Amino acid sequence: MAQWVTVWRAAQLVGVPRGVLQQRVRSGEIELADGLVSTEALLRLYPQTELEASGMFERVAQIREEAFGRRVRERLLPSQEVLAQRLFRQSQELADVQRHLQRYHALVIALREHLRHLSAEAGGMDPRLLAMQRQLNDGLARALATEPVDVLDVMDDMLKVVSAQVTLRPSGHQFAVEGRNTLLQAGMRAGLKLNYGCGNGTCGMCKVRVTSGQVVRTMPTDYALSENERAQGYVLACAHTAASSEITLETLEAAGPADIPQQQLVTTVRALRPLATDTLLLHLQTPRSNRLRFLAGQWVTLGLAEGEDVHAQYSIASCPCDDRNLLFYVPRDAADPLAARLFGGGLKPGAAVTVWGPGGDFVLTEDAHPLVFAACDTGFAPVQSLIEHALSVDAAPSISLFWLATRPDGHFMANQCRAWSEALDPFEYTLSTHAEAATGASQMAAAMRADLFDIDCVFYMAGPAAFVDTLRAELAAAGVPASQMHTEVIE
């Protein structure tokens, strides 16, 4: 028997991006009923779907390759307490279904006996009673017959135990809580712009209201909710996880950069290592009690904390889902005093660096178009952050990356591009080189016209002004609307 699941859950079951299913809905290949998809329709479109081929089991295999034993259990499965609660609640649902089935079965048997007595009293000649008896017997036989098991039903039941589906109101966004993630961690890893501050139960900024389903506390907190808040179902998202397979939370989300507050915090240099001859990776770590809230694609200002007038603006290369670890790609530049200190060995691991920000509006818009990213040299930093965010949101049918290098070590993260391409079906990339940014941009536009102009795409471009301006002009001349082009100039 078919079940009805959300588009989000359907994408999990068949192992494709949610944006792919949404496109098939828009094209009429998939019909929705109250926003839900039939598992029968999914199996018709994806007949090759098997338990072993689902996205969930691919994640299991990937995690098993990375770690063993306790490490695997911690990352894949909820805690024993949470798992027990989910199994208990699913058992309650099963028991309720069994009780209803037993009552319906008893009702049908009693009705069949009553019809038999009526037929006997009528001498067994009333055709209406005979027709009703046959209909009842045939219906009961069909209900009791053994039918093939719907593999998606089995997978859905298993997913409800090892992961939980969370729906946010009023936005309607959905995400999965997997492993030992809190509600906040899971939401951020899904690319959502949730409100939060410290992330450890101290500030109370991540309050959400549970309107359906159950949650369980995962750690003690210093912030105390009022009696009225607790009575209304408020909890701290950073300190709770899902105890039932489906829950609904009421909370506001940031709509864009204007909703992200300006912050100042002192971070610590965690690592500093060369990626290439003229490019360094700077890894900063925030305090546990004071994390940087930012959107993918934004930049910050960095300055030395000892009071020197040494500061510079860099785009964040990391994803907001890991807000304690901030990554930056620093090019060698004699005019940049902070870069000169870094390349000269004047900053060691453990040193303090002040962060101001975030800034910029080079962020992803909410739509289901194919995404095209274009970067020149260290313009790859905000593009990488956007790509990781897009992969977390899982709404884009496909992602393409074009990366121009104007210097010999310009493709300093080529291995990352190769890893994305090998691991993700909807990702492809093209690396190009040219000493002149403007000429390289023109060549890139020609490659895009050859490969992508039969697709309605959204373009994100980051790099020096000559690169960005040339590429934007070329795309506009080719007919790309201004609303589908987003740019970030990096000097």
N, C-alpha and C positions, 0 to 999 in steps of 0.2 A: 504494500500500500504506500502511495506517495506521501511524502511529508512536504511541508512548506517551510522554507528557510529564508532568511534575509539574503540580499545580494552579497553582503559582506561575508556571511557564513558560506554561501555557495562558492565564492571565490576560494575560500580556504579548502573546501571539500574537493574541488577539482584541480586546485593548484595553479590557478591563473591569476593575474592582477585583476583587481576589482574593476579597473577602468575598461578592461576587455569585455567583461560581462555587461557593464553599463552601455558600451557601444552596441552590443548585440541586442540589448533591450530597446535602444533607440531605433535600431534598424528593423525591429519587429521579429527577430529570430527567437527572442525570449519574451513571453507574456508574464506580466506581474499581476498578482491578485492582492490588493491591499499592500502593495510594496514587497510581496513575498514571491519566491521562485519555487516552482515544483521540482522535487528531486527527479521525477520522471522526465521532465523537460531537460534537466541537466544531463541525465544519462543518455538521452537521445543525441544531444550535441557533443557529449564527451563519452562515447561508449567504451573507450579504453580505460576509464577511471577504475582503479583498483586501490585497495587499502595500501599496498606498497608504493603506489605512485602518488599518493596525496602529499600536499605540501608539509603536513605535520610530520610524516615519516621521513621526508627528506631532511627536515630540521633535526630529527633524531640522529640520522646518520652523520650529518655534519658535526653535531655536537660530540658524537662518539669519537670522531676522528680527532677532535681537539682535546678531549680529556677523557678520563676513565672514572669508573666507580662513583665515589661520593660527588665528584665534580659534576658528572652527568646528571645525577639525581637532583642536585641543587639547581641546575640550570633548566632542566626540562620539567620536573614535577614540582607541584606545590609542596608545602610542608605537610607532614603527616596529619596535623590537626585540620588544615584546610582541606586536604584530600578526603579525610574522613567525613567532614561536614558536607562536602559536595556529594559524596557517595550516599550519605544518609538521606539527603534531600532528594536525590534521584531515586533512591529506594522508596521514599514516601510517595513520589509521583507514580512509580510503578505499582505500588500497593493500591493506590487510589484507582488506577486504571483497572487492575485486576478485580477490585471490588465491584466497579461498575460493570465490567464484563460478566461477572458471575450473576449480578442482578438482572442484566439484560437477558442472559442465557436462561435463567429461571423463569423470567417473564415470558419468553418465547415458548418454552416447554409447557408452561401452564396454559398459554393461549392455544397451543396445538391440541392439548388434551381437551380444552373446552370446545374447540371446533369439532373434535372427534365425537364428543357426546352429543352436540347439536346435530351432527350429521346422522348419528345413530337414531336419535329421536325422530328425525325427519325421514327415516327409512333409507338413508344413504342415497337419496335420489335428487337432492337439491344441487343443481350444477354450480350455483354460486358458492355454496359451502365447500364443494369438492375443489373448485378453482382456488379458493383461499387456502385450503389444506395443501394443495400442490405448491402454491406460491410460497407458503411458509416453510414447507419441507425443503424446497429447492434453495431458498434463501439461507436456511440453517446449514445445509450441506456446503454451500459456497463459503459461509463464514468459518466453518470448522475445517475446511480443506487446507492442505499444506501448500503454501505458495512460495515461490523463490524469494530469497531474502534480498531486499534492496540494499546494495552495498553502501549507498550514501546515507541511508538511515543508520546503519551500523557505525559508520564513521562519525556521523553527527552525535550519536550517543556517546562515543568515546571522547570526542572533543569536549563535550559538556563536562566531563570528569577532569580531564587534564588541563583545560583552559576554560575561561569564562568570557562571555560576550558582554561588553558594557556599552550602553547607549547613553549619550549625553543629550540633555534637553536644556535649552530649546533648539540647539543646532542640529540635532539628529545624527551627529558624528558617532561612529562606532569603532571600537577597538577591542583587542583580545588581551586578557591578563593571563600570562603564561609563566610557568616556573614559580619562583618566589618573588616576583615583582609586586610592588605595591600598585595601587590604582594610579598614583602619580607617575611612577616609573613607566608603567605600561602605556599610559596616555602619551607621555613624551616620546617614547620609542615609536609610537604610531604617528608621530609628527604633529600632534595636536598642540595648540597654543594655550595650554592651561595656565591658570593663575597660581603662582607659588612664590615662595621666598627662600627659606633656609633649606627645605627638603628634609629636615630631621625632627619635625614636631615642635619647633620652638616658636615660630612666628604666627602661625594660624592663618596664613594667607591662602592656603590650599583647601580651605573648607569647601565641602560639597554636601549636597542634601541627597540622601538615599530615598528615592520615591518608590522603588520596588526592588525585591531581592534582598539578600543578606550580605553583610560584610563582616570581617573579623579583624581585630587589631593584630598588628604584626610586631609592634615595638612600643615601649613606653614613651610618653610625650610630656614636655614641660608646659605646653600651651593647654589651658583649661577651657573647655567649652562651657557655656552657661547652661543652666537647667533647661531654659527655654529652647536653646539650640539643640540640645540632646533630644528633647521631646519632639522636635520637628524632624529629627532624623539626620542632623548634621554630623559629619565625621571629618577627620583630617585625611586627605587623599594620600599624603606621604606616609601615613602610619597604618593604613588599612589595605586589605586585599579582598577579592571577591570570595565569598563563602558559598554562593549559589552559582549555578551555571549561567544565569542571566540576571543582570541588574541594570537599573536605570538611575542615573545621577542627574541632579539639577545643578548647573554651574554656568558661569559666564566664561567665555573664551576671548582671547585677544583677537580683534579683527584685523590688525595690522601693526606696523611699527609705532604708530601714535599711541597704542595701548601698552607699550613696553616702557616702564619707567627708566629714567637715567640712573645709573648706579656708579659707585666708586668703591673699589675693593683692592686690597693688597694681596697679590698672588705670590706663589713661589715657583722659581724655575725648577721644573721637574727634570727636563732633559734639553740638551742643545747638541744637535749633531748635523753633520753635512749631508745633504741629499744629493748634491752635485758640487762641482767646483765653486760655483758662485751662488749657491742657494743653501740656506740653513733651515732646519726645522727647529722652531722654538716651541717647547711644550710647557705651558704654565698650568699650575693646579691651584684652584681656589680653596679657601678654608671650607671645612665641612658645614660650618654654620652660616656661610655667606656665599652663595653661588651666583654666577652671572646668568641672568635671564636675558635671552636674546633670540632673534629669529634667524633661521638659516639665510646666509647671504649678507649679513650685516657686518660692520667693522667696529673697531674700538681704537682708542688711543692708549698707547703704552708709554709708561715713563718710569725711570729709575726711582726707587722709593727713598733714596738717601738724600733727596732734596736737590739733586743736580737738575739743571735745565736740559735734560736729555729725554726727548719724547718723539714718538712717531705714530702714524696711523697705519694700521694693518687690517686687512680683512680676515675674519675668522674662518679657518679651513675646516673646522670640526662641526659635527652635528649638534644641535641644541639638546638632543636626547642624552648627551654626556656632558652636562653643564659644568662639571668640576674640572674637566680636562680640556683646555683650550689650546688649539694648534694653530700655528702661524708659519707661513713660508716667507722667509726674509731674504731678499736679493742683495747681493753685494752692491753697495752704493756709497761712494765717498761723500756724497752730499747729505746722507742720512746719518746723524750722529749716533743713533741707537744701533743701526746696522754696523757702523764702524766699530762700536764697542763689542758687539757680538762676534764679528769676524776677527777682531783683535784679541779675543780671549779675555775681555774685561768683565765678562759676566759668567759665573759658574753656577752649576746646580745648587739649589738652596738659597740663591740670592732672591731678594724681594723685588717685585715689579708691580707698580700700580696700574690698574686698569680703569679707564673711564669710558662709559658708553652704555648701551650700544648706539650706533648711528647708521643711517642709510635706509633706503626703501627698495633695495634690490632683493626682493623676496618673492616667493612663489605665490601666484594667484590661485584661487580655488576653481579649477575647471578640469575637464577630463580630456583635454587635447593631448596629442603627442607632444613631447617636449624636446626642444633642440637647444643645446648649450654650446656656446662658442667662447673660447678663452684664448688669450695671448699671454705667454710667459706666466708670471705669478698671478695673472687674472684667473688662473686655475683654482686659487684658494676659495673665493666665494662660490665658484661653480661647483667645486667638490662638496661644499656644505649644502648647496641646493640639491645636488644629485642624491646625496645621502638622505636628505629630507624627503625628496620625491619617492625614493625607494621605501621609506618608512610609511608614507601616506598610502602608497600602493594604489594610486588612482590613475596614473598615466598609462595609456595602452603601450607606449614605447618611449624610449629615451635614446637620443643621439647626442654624441659629443664630438665637436671639432676643436682641436687644440693646435694653435700656431706657436712655433718657437722662433724667436728672432735672434737667439744666441745659442751656442753649441749645447748648453746644458738645460735648454728651455723645457724639455719634456722630463722633468725630474721625478714625476710620479707616473711614468709610463706603466710600471708594474701594477699600480692600482687600477688603471684603465683596463689592462689585460685581465685582471682578476674579476672585475665587474663583468666584462664581456664573456668570460668562461662560465661564470656562475649564474648569469641572468639572460634569459632568452630575449627579453625586449630591449636589450642594451647593445648599442654598437658605437664604435668610435673611429675617428680618423685623425692621425697625427700628420702635421705638415710643417715645413720649415721655409723661412724666407727672411733675409736680413732686414727688409723694409716691412713695417707693420701694415701700412696701407696697401701695398701690393699683395702681401699675404692675405689680407682681408678680402680683396677682390677675387683672388683665386679661391678662397674659401666660399664666397658667395656663389661662384660658378659651380663648385662641387655640390653645394646645397640645392641649387636649381636643378641639377642633374638628378639628384637622389630623392628630394623631399617635396618638390613643388606640386605633386599630385595629392599631397596630404595637407590638411588644415592644421598647422603647427603653431605653437607659441615659442618664441625665441628669447633666450637669455644670453646677453653678451657682456663680457668683462675683460678689460685690458686697457692699454694706453689709449689716449684720445684718438690718435690716428687710426688705430685698429677699429675702435667702436664706431667712430663717425663714418668711416668708409663702409663698414659692413652694414650699418643701419641704412645708409643711403642706398646701397645696392639692393637690399631687401625691399625697401620702400619702392624703388623703381620697378621691382619685379612684382609689386602688387600686394605685399604683406601689409596689413593694416597696422597703424601706429599702436593700437591697443594690444597687439600681439607681439610687441617688441619691448623688452626691458633691458636696460643698460646700466653698467657700472664702470666709470672711468677710474683707472688705477695708474697713478703717476709714480 
